[in-house]
Amino acid sequence: MTDIVLSVTQNIMLPSLIFQAGDSAQKRFLDFFLVTIRNPNTRAAYGYATGAFFKWCEYRGVSLSQVTPMVVSAYVEQHPGSPLTIKQHLAAIRCLFDHLATGGIVPFNPAAPVKGPRYKLTKGKTPVLDQAEAAGILAACDISTIVGMRDRALFSVMLYSFARISAVLATKIEDYYRKSGRAWLRLHEKGGRFHEVPLHHAADRALSEYLEAASVKEKKAWIFQSTDPSTGQVTGRAMTRASALERVKTAANVAGLGDKVSNHSFRATGITLYRKAGGTLDKAQQIAGHANAETTRLYDRSGDEISAAEVERIQLDTLVGGSSG
């Protein structure tokens, strides 16, 4: 198994520590990434995190059998990442070693008792657009072209459905259907789950106009397809997250919003505008498909604005810095 490359983990080489531990360790390591993890993004993230840890161990002459809680703790202590990144990397190491331990490769999970840094995120960092900016980026799409119509439909679905970019790009024509007189979209979520949401009339209109113009009709066809630069027509291949981000950045620049907008901005913006319009947190959670309300709350910036009236609540008898007589 020399020089085995895990293509599903973005070409991360089999770590030397695992290779040196023998055939059983190699097979169990591969089993962890190829069998237990279905999401390719999770595979890539876990591969990067565990790979960095094993390189750190290798540099210090630590073999797989010599990895103890103290070794893992020392790695965590010197990790240069943010508290959130450290917690995520520790979680990946813990999951891998748990798999190795249950397979009899190591006697116990050395990462299990190690505590990561304290970290609690109360507000998300995703840039959120206000109502005018959201309207502006939709208006920036040139709907005289297939590309512009596709972009407007993509942005609208993400904005009005609070949908993740990966879930939207994974949809096919058969996932866009009508029930009880209303359009619905079946989103492909993490872990093979499906999340069905009714479409806002604006998103429905933008989506139907794009599909009609692009002549995308086959049930198994991707809804959001890449386009041929020479013809401007769809190719039949699904858009990637990178290409979607490039289109978001292009529209944002046309709208004068600079580089502050990302694919995820539409999800956060939709939730925020919904809450400002009187929508409840539990319904926002349901639409977004979040497992708990705390995740939805991270996207909700409806309470961030401080009005001038609130600031002026404090009244003093004299001007600040003035004479007291």
VOGU-122466 format. One record per residue: residue in one letter; x, y, z of N, C-alpha, C, CB in turn. Coordinates in steps of 0.05 Angstrom, whole numbers, plus 5000, padded with zeros to 4 digits. Each point is the difference from the previous one (the first is absolute). Glycine has a CB too. Layout:
# VOGU-122466
AXYZXYZXYZXYZ
...
# end
This chain:
# VOGU-122466
M501649765000498450245000501750255000496449755024
T506150234967501850224998498950224981503949705010
D496550554999499250234983497049994993504650024982
I493749875035497250024995499050285003499449535017
V499050564964499050275001497049995002503850174973
L495149965047497150025003498950224983500349815047
S498850124929499050214983497650145012501749754961
V496750105054497650115012500750205023497549584988
T504950415021500950205020501950204988499449655036
Q500150414939501450214985503049944999496650335014
N504149424979502749914995501850025024499450154954
I499549805069501749985025501349735001496950335024
M505749664979501449755001499449855026503750204971
L496549535027499749845024502350085019497849624974
P501550475051502150095018502149795006496650315020
S505849774984502249815005499549845026503250314977
L495649825043499549865025498149774996500750435024
I497349614958498149794994501349794984496250335002
F505349754978501449804982501949835017499750324961
Q501849805057501949855016498749825020503250374994
A494349685013498549835019499149744989498650425023
G501649554951499349744988497550004984502349805037
D497249974950497749974981497350055014502849684974
S496950225050497450025013499450305006500649545021
A501450604987499650295006499350154975503249975038
Q498249964940499550134974497149954991504849954988
K494349805014497349934992497950145017501649564984
R498950465043498150135018499950304994500949645035
F501450484959500150284994498450064975504650035021
L495749814958498550034975497149965005504049854974
D495349955043497249955006498750245012501149515007
F500450635010498850245013499250214980502949915040
F498950144941499450214980498149914978504550195010
L495849564981498449914977497349895007504249914978
V495549995047497549865007498350175019502349574993
T499050535028498450145021499350294994502249705032
I499350424949499550284993498950024972503650165031
R494049934966498750014974500350284987496849655015
N503350565001500250274988502850064992496250155029
P504349924945502750054990501350245014498649814956
N499950395052501150235013501049925028497050314974
T501549525040500949905026502549834997495250015016
R504949834963502449844995502450174997497249654979
A502550565005502350184995500950145025498350074953
A499750035063500750145025501349825020496150304992
Y502849455011501249815019502849914991495349855013
G505050124960502549914989502250215006497649744965
Y501650525031502050215005500750025030498150254961
A499949735056500550025029501749775011495650245004
T503749524989501549775010502749984987495749765008
G504550324967502650004986502050195013497749894958
A501350355050501750195014501049895027497550384977
F500749485037500849895026502149784996495450105018
F504249734963502049784995502750114991496249694989
K503850524995502550124992501550125024498150104955
W500450025063501150115025501249785016496650375000
C502149405003501049775015502549894987495349905015
E504650074958502249894986502650165003496849814967
Y502850465032502350185003501349975027497850324969
R500749605051501049965028500649715006497450405014
G502549434967500749725004498049845016504650154997
V492949945003497949865014498649804982499450405030
S500649344977498749804984497049985008504349744996
L494250114989497149985005499549895028499149934951
S502549875057499649885026500850185023500749564979
Q500850655015501050185021498250255003504649844990
V493350174994498250235003498349965025499850074949
T500650115070498550005026498450255003503649715020
P494750305000498550255005501950245003496449745022
M505950224990501950225004501150104973501249815045
V499250004936501050084974497950164985502849594998
V494750325003497850154987499750275013497749574989
S502550445038499750255014502250204992497849755038
A504650154959502350174992499550114972503149735029
Y495850114954499450094972497950225001501149554982
V496950415034497850215003501250265011496649635007
E505250355012501150245013501650174980500249745043
Q501150144938501750154982498650064973503949795021
H493650124977498550044974499750304995497649555006
P503150544970499950284994497350114992504749964986
G493349865011497450084991498350145020500249624969
S497550475023498150135017498749795019499150364965
P499749725057498749815017498049814985500550335037
L498049794945498149834985501449804982496850385000
T505449704987501549824983501349785017500950374968
I500149705055501349805018497949795008503350345016
K494349754992497949825008499249814977498450355033
Q501549764943499249844977502249794994497450384981
H505149705021502249824995500249785021502550374977
L497049715048500049805022497849804996502050345031
A495749764960497749824995500749794978496850375014
A504649724966500849824978501949795011499450364966
I502649725049501949825012498649805019503650354996
R494649755020498549835019498449794985499850385032
C498949704946498349814985501749784987496750374991
L505649714997501749814987501149805020501250344966
F499849755057501149825020497949835013503650335008
D494049774993497849835010499649764981497850415023
H502349654951499749794980502349805002497550324970
L505049785034502349835002499849835025502850334975
A496249795047499849855025497949784998501450415025
T496349654964497949794998500849784980496650355010
G505449714973500949804982502449855010498350274963
G502549795062502249865013502850084991496949635004
I503350604982502650094991501650145022498150064954
V500550085063501250125024498349915024501850414974
P499449585050498549895023497750185010504149775012
F496250504983498050195009500250254983500049815047
N498050364956500050254985501550225016495649884978
P506950195014501550195016499050294999503949714991
A494350344990498950274997497550045016502050024955
A496849765055497450015014500150195024499149544984
P502950445034499950175024501050294996500549585025
V500650484951501250264995497950214995504149784981
K496150435034498050224997501150224981498249905047
G500150204936500850214982499550275014499049724960
P501750505027499650275011497050065002504450154981
R494950015039497250095002499350184977500249965050
Y497649994939499150174977497049984997504549934977
K494350305023497150004995499450234981499049815046
L499950124931499450204980497150095003503349804968
T496350455038497350105004498950154976501050035049
K500850054933499250144976501749914977498550405028
G500349544950501549914977501650224987496549664993
K505550264991501850194987499350044971503649875032
T494449984958499350034972498950284994499049514998
P502150624981499050274993497049994993504650134984
V493950055027497150014995499350264984499149735042
L499250254939499250234984497450125011502149804959
D497650465038497550125008498049974976502350335032
Q495349764972497949964979500850124973496649995037
A504550254964500750144975502449864986498450435020
E503549474996502349864989499149734988503050235033
A495249634980499049754989498650044974499549825046
A498850394953498650064975502050084978496050155026
G506150004982502050094981501649774987500350415027
I500449394989501549784988498349834981502950005041
L494549984965498249864981499750174974497649785039
A502250484964499750174977502650014983496650275026
A505649664986502650014986500249774980502150225040
C496249584961500149784982498850084973499649675039
D501950304940499150074973498149784989504350264992
I493149795012498149794992499449994970498050055045
S503650104940499749974970501749764991499250504995
T502349385024501749774993499249765018503850314986
I496849455004499549765016501650015026499249734957
V503350365041501750025024498750175021504149934972
G494950305020498850195019497449895012502150374974
M496349505009497549885010500649775020497850124956
R504349725038500749795018501050115027501249714960
D500550505038501050125024497850125018504250104976
R493950045011497850115015498349785013499950394969
A499749395017498549785012501549885023497949914955
L504750055042501649885021500050175025502949794965
F497650475031500050195023497350015014503650274977
S494349735007497350015011499349765016498650284961
V502149485029499449765015501550005027499349754957
M503250335043501650005025498950215019504049854975
L495250385014499050225017497349945013502550314971
Y495649605013497349965009499649735015498550304962
S503249515033499749745012502049945022498349844957
F503550365049502049975021501749754994497050235034
A503549714941501349754993503050024997495849884977
R505649905030502949994997500649974970500649795046
I501750314946500849994972500249714990502450445005
S498849395011500449724992497349864996504449985024
A493750084993497449874998498550094975499749985050
V500650284943498750104976501349894975498950425025
L503849584974501449904976499549704995503450365007
A495849505014499549714997497249944989503249925037
T495150284959497349954991499849944970498450305037
K499649534957499549944972497150084994503449615000
I495950374974497350094992497849855015501950104955
E498649645051498049855015499650105029501249614971
D500750555038499850115027498350265001504449805011
Y494950304966498450254997497249914991504150294989
Y494049735028497349904994497850175013502049544997
R495550404996497850155010498249835017500250304960
K498949815062498249855018498050205012503749665011
S493850274986497850185010500250284988499949735042
G500850284932500150254986502550175005495249995002
R506749915014502450165006502549844992497650235038
A504549924954502549884993501649925025500150274957
W501149505042501749905021502749924989496049845026
L506050174992502749914992501049805021500950444976
R500149345014501249795017503050055002496349664988
L504750425034502850065004501549765010498950485010
H503549474980501649785007502050085022499649804954
E499750135071501650095023502249815008495950235016
K505649845004502249835009499049735010502650425013
G499149384985499349735010497849864983501250175044
G498449924932498049874982497150075007503249644996
R496450575021497350085007498850174978501249985048
F496250034950498550184982498450195017499849654964
H500150605027498550205014498250144979503750075036
E493849914967498150114981498950275010498749544984
V501550664999499150275007498250114978504250085028
P493750074980498350144980501650244990495749855022
L504150204952501550224989498550265001502249684970
H499250535038498950274999499350064970502750155041
H495150004955499150054972502250134983495350045017
A506450134995502150134984502149804992499250435025
A501549384993502049804993498849814980502050035046
D495549904956498749824981500050134972497149815037
R502250444962499950144974502850014987496150275016
A505949805000502750024989501049734991500950385031
L498549414984500949734993498649904975500849915049
S496550124950498649904976500850154975496149885030
E504450384972500850164976502749914990497350395017
Y504649555002502649914992499949724987502050265038
L496549564974499849734988498750004973499849825046
E498250354951498650024974502050114979495550075023
A505950144984501950124981502349814993498750455018
A502249395002502349834995499149734989502450235037
S495049724961498949744990501049775017499850204954
V500349835072500849785018497449875009504350245015
K495249524976497449875006500249715009498150304966
E504149565028500249725007500049975031502549914957
K496149895053499749965029502649975014495749794991
K506250084996502649955013502150224994499049514997
A500250704990501950224993500450175025498550004952
W504050095051500650195021498550264995504649795007
I494450335015498650254996502050224994496449855032
F505650184985501950224996502549894986498250245042
Q502049824933502149894983502150214993496849674982
S505650245012502150174991499350094971503549785030
T497750424960499550104973502550014983496250275018
D503449704956502350014982500650294993498749554980
P503750555026500750284995499650094972503249965037
S497249854944499950074971497150034990504349774994
T493950085018497250004991498050135020501149604974
G499750405051498250105021497849815008501050454983
Q499249305006497949805006500949815022498450044952
V499749835061500749825021501449754989496150175027
T505549704989501749784991498949725008503950315002
G494249695017499049745010501549925025498849874954
R503450275052501649945024499250185023503849844971
A496250065053499250165023502050215006497649615019
M501550624990501850215010501549905025497050364981
T505449735023501549945024499650235020503449734974
R497350235051499950215020501950234992498849675036
A503550264953501950204993499050184977503749695014
S495050184967498950164977497650175010501549654967
A496950245052497850165011501150245014497249595004
L504950375012501250235015501150214981501249695037
E500050224940501050194980497750174989503749684989
R493950205007497750154989498950195022498949614969
V501250305056499150175022501850255002498349605025
K504350364973501950225001499750194977503249715024
T496250184953499650174976497550185003502249644972
A495650245037497650155004500350215022497349604984
A504250325037500450185023501650254991499949615032
N502150344951501650234990498350184982504149725002
V494250164981498250174983498150165018500349664963
A498950235059498150135018501450205019497149604998
G505650414999501550195017500449915029498350354971
L501649385033500249895027502849905006495249884998
G506650134983502849915005500149705005501050455019
D500949484998500549715004498749895026504350064976
K493950095035499049915026497849784998501050455017
V498249484959497849814997501249724993496950374985
S501949435028500849724994497549844994504050045030
N496449704962497749834995498249985025502849744968
H498450255055498549975025498550255008503449675014
S497350564974498750265007497049994995504350244990
F494949614989497249994993498449865022501250014951
R499949785060498749855022499650185024502049574983
A500250565025499950185023498150244995504749855013
T495550264963498350234993497149935000503750184973
G495649595016497249914999498949975028500849774957
I500750105061499049965027499750275015502349555001
T499650634995499950265013497650164990505050005005
L494650024969497850154989497349885009502850134960
Y497149605041497649865009499350085029501049624968
R501150385049499550075028499250295003503449655013
K497850534971499350285001497150044992504850134990
A494249704992497350024991498049875019501750004953
G499349915070498249895020499949705001497350404994
G504449474990500149705000501249905026500450004951
T498749785059500949895025502549834996495350005017
L506249985005502549854999499549704994502150325032
D495849574980499549714996499249944971498649975048
K499950224939499349964972502450044982495450155010
A506450044997502450044985501749745002499950505008
Q500249385015501549755004498949784982501050145047
Q496349854952498749794984500650044970496449975035
I503450284956500550064971503049934993496450365000
A505449725018502849964995500949715003500850465016
G497649384998500649725004502149965021498849934953
H501450265066502049975021499049805021501650474992
A500349395021499349805020499250145026503149674979
N498050575026499250145025499950304994502149645028
A496550504990499650294996502550165004495449945015
E506549965000502550155005501550044974500249825047
T499849984936501350034974498750224983501349515001
T496050495000498550214985500650275011496449674989
R503950355037500450265013502750124991497449845040
L504550004953502650104991499750164974502349615021
Y495750324963499550144975498250245003500649574977
D498150455045498050215004501350265010496549655009
R503750554974501350265009497850225002504349874977
S493250055026497950195001500250185024497149684976
G504350245045500250165024502650165002497249675022
D504350334956502650145001499850304998501949604979
E496150505008499850294995499350145026498749924952
I502750305052499550175024498950274989503649775028
S494050294979498850254990501050245015496049744987
A503850495000500850255013498350065025501650184955
A495949745043498250045023501049865025496250054968
E504949705028501049855023502450145012498449584979
V503450525004502450145010499250255015502649834961
E495350315030499250255013498449975025500050194955
R499649565054498649955025501450125024498249584980
I504550445019501550115022499950314999503049595001
Q496150535020499750295002501750115023495449974980
L506250235014501550145021499250295001503949684993
D496450455030499250285003501950184985498049895044
T504550034952501950174987501349844977500950265042
L500249884939501449874978502549865010498250354968
V502449435020502549865008502350184995498049564989
G503750485032502350174998499450295006501849694966
G495650375039499350285005500550085029496649974964
S503050285042500450095027497849925018502550394982
S498249545043498049925019499150235018501949545000
G499250704993499350245015501650045024495549964983
# end
